[in-house]
Amino acid sequence: MGWLREVTAMVIATDSPAGRVAEAIEQLTAHLPTPDQPTTCPMCSRQGWPCTGFDAAARHLQAAGVPVGYLVPLDLHPTLWPVP
């Protein structure tokens, strides 16, 4: 297994809703755990997942109206939701 999850790249207009939060999307996906270690952030070695880096990016996206669930692999949804 690799150090990070497999990702895909896409081109989006910088003035689109996704383009305006591209940096937060990159931060969020960088902090996703690998399938073989779903409770450990690969970027924050001393933190479990979800870590503070993921949380900060997720809050930024939510504030911008971008659904975080669209960017998180389905196998991680049970860890994030339901939120108490």
N, C-alpha and C positions, 0 to 999 in steps of 0.2 A: 504494500500500500504506500502511496505517496505521502509527502509531507502536508499537502493541501488537497482539498477536493478537486476533482476535475471541473473546469469552468469553460464557459463559452464566451467569446467576445462578440460585441455587436457595435455598430456605428449608430449613434443617435444624435439628433440635432441638439446643440447645446442650449437652445432656448425652449426646448420641450420640457414637460414636467419631469421626465426621467433625466434629461440632460442637466437640469438645474440641481439635481441631487446625486449626480454621478459619483462624486467623491464619497458620499455617505454609502452608496451602494457598494463601491469598491471596499470600503472599510468593513462593512457588514459581511461581505462574502469572504474577506481575508480572515475573519475571525470565526468562520464556520469550522466545526470539528470534522475530522476525517471519519468515514464510516466505521473504521475499526476502533476508534477511540471517541465515541460520541459525547463524552462528558468532559473532554479536555480541549481547551483552545490551543491551536498550534502556534498562535502568536503570543499568547500570555501564559507562558509555561508554569507560572505559579498560581494560576487561576483555573477553576473549573469553568465549564460552559453552561449557560451563557455568561460571558465575562463582561467586564466593564466596557471594553472596546466595542463589543457587539451591542451592548445595551445603549451606549451613546449614539451609535449609528442608527439603531432601530428607532430611538426616540426622535432623532432628526427626521427620519423618513416618515414616521407617523405624523409629526407636526406639519410636514409638507403634503400630507394626504396620500402618500404612497403606501399601499398595503405591504407590510413586511412579510406576510405569509407567502406572497408571490415570489420572494427571493430566497426563502428558506426551504431546503429539501424536505420532502414529506416525512422522511424518517425522523426528523428533528421536531416536527410539530408537537408530538406528545410532551416533549420536554418544555416547550414554551407555552402551550395552551392545554387546558384552560388556566388563565391567570387568576389567582384568588382575589 
